[in-house]
Amino acid sequence: MLREMETSKLLVVMSMVLVVVLCALAIIYMSQHTSSGTADFSEIERANSKLEKFKVYFLGWVVHYSPTSTSTYYKHHDKFTWVSPTWYEVDWNGNVIEVHYNEEFVRKSREWGVKILPLVANRAFDRKTVHRILSTPDLRRKVVKQLIEIVLKREYDGINIDFENIPPEDRAYLTEFMREFYETFKQYGKIVSIDVAAKTSETYTGWSGAYDYGGLAKYCDLFIIMIYDYHYSGGSPGPISPLEWFERVLDYALSKVPREKIVAGIPFYGYDWPVGGRGKGVTYSQAIRLAELYGAKVRFDWESGEATFSYVVSGVRHEVWFNIAKSTELRIKLALRKGVNKIAAWRVGQEDPLTWTVIARP
C-alpha cells in the first residue's frame, strides 16, 4: 500500500512538471509565432491615399493554375488591351503542348474586345531544351508551324514568346527564330510579342545575354521587357523593381527599340526572404497577412517605390518587399514621362486591389 502511494505521488509530481514544461514551450512558441502587437499600415495607407489614374495599353498575364488570376481578369477586363493566358509549353522534341485551354475565357475575351496572346515557354525554362530548339533549324520550323496552326485553329490574335534561361551563345539563334516566327505570323496578320530580360546596357553573358534588343525589335510587334527581379528569390533581400533601375532599363531600351513597340513589364508580387535563405514569392494579400500576424510596421520606401517590413519567426529574421497600388502608379507615371504607354504585369491576381484604380484603357 505504501509503495502504491509513493508511486501515485511520483506520478502527480511528474504530471505537474510536464504541465509546467508544456506551458513554457507554449509561451515560447506563441512569442515566436504570433503578433507582437497590431500591424502598422499607416505608411502604405498614406501612399495609396492619393492615386492618379492613367490611360495605358495594358497586358496582363493570367495563370491557369490560379482561379483568382482568372476571376480577377474577368472582374477588371475593361482595363485590358491584351491578355496572355499561360497555356503553352515547348518540350525537348519541339512539340507545342497545350497544358490548358478555357473556352469560356476565350469567348469572354472576344466579347470584351481584349486581344488574346497566349504565352508559350520552354518547359520549366529548361536551358538544354531551349538550346536544342533554337539551334536546330528543323525544330525551329516545327515550333513555328505548330504555333501558327494553334493560333489559327483557336482564333487567337497572336502569341507571346517567353523563352527564358537561354544560353548566351544562342543569341543569334534566338533572333533567327524570331525572324522565322515573325515572317510566318505576319502572313496571317497576327500579333507577335516577346518577353525579354531587363538590362541597362548591352550584355553578352548571363541571363540577359541572349537578348539582342536591336535585332529582336525588328521581329515583333510588342517588345515586353520584364523589369522585375532586380532582387530575386535566390539573391539578397531588396526591392523587386526599384524606380531608378526601372528608368535606366527603359532608357537603354529606347536607344535600341522603337518607342511604340516597348512594353514596360512590372511586378504585382513580392518576396519574403529569411536571412541567409531563399526568398519565397508572396502576393499583396499574403504580405498583408504576414504583417498582421507578426504585428509588423510596414514602411513605404519612396526611393524604390515599394513596401517593406521585417519579422522574426523561430529565431529567424525575415525581410519582405512587395508592391502596392502606389508602386504601379509610380512606374506608369515614369514610363509615360519616357513616352512609353504600354504596360504589362506579372501576374494578374497577385496585386493590391487598389491597383485597378490606377489603370484605364485608352
Sequence and secondary structure as in RCSB ss.txt:
>XXXX:A:sequence
MLREMETSKLLVVMSMVLVVVLCALAIIYMSQHTSSGTADFSEIERANSKLEKFKVYFLGWVVHYSPTSTSTYYK
HHDKFTWVSPTWYEVDWNGNVIEVHYNEEFVRKSREWGVKILPLVANRAFDRKTVHRILSTPDLRRKVVKQLIEI
VLKREYDGINIDFENIPPEDRAYLTEFMREFYETFKQYGKIVSIDVAAKTSETYTGWSGAYDYGGLAKYCDLFII
MIYDYHYSGGSPGPISPLEWFERVLDYALSKVPREKIVAGIPFYGYDWPVGGRGKGVTYSQAIRLAELYGAKVRF
DWESGEATFSYVVSGVRHEVWFNIAKSTELRIKLALRKGVNKIAAWRVGQEDPLTWTVIARP
>XXXX:A:secstr
 HHHHHHHHHHHHHHHHHHHHHHHHHHHHHHHHS SS  B HHHHHHTSS   EE EEEEEE TT HHHHHHHHH
TGGG SEEEE  EEE TTS EEE    HHHHHHHHHHT EE  EEEEGGG HHHHHHHHH HHHHHHHHHHHHHH
HHHHT SEEEEE  S  GGGHHHHHHHHHHHHHHHHTTT EEEEEEE  SS  SSSTTTT  HHHHHTT SEEEE
E   SS TTS S  SS HHHHHHHHHHHHTTS GGGEEEEEE  EEEEETTS  EEE HHHHHHHHHHTT B EE
ETTTTEEEEEEEETTEEEEEEE  HHHHHHHHHHHHHTT  EEEEE TTSS GGGGGTEE  
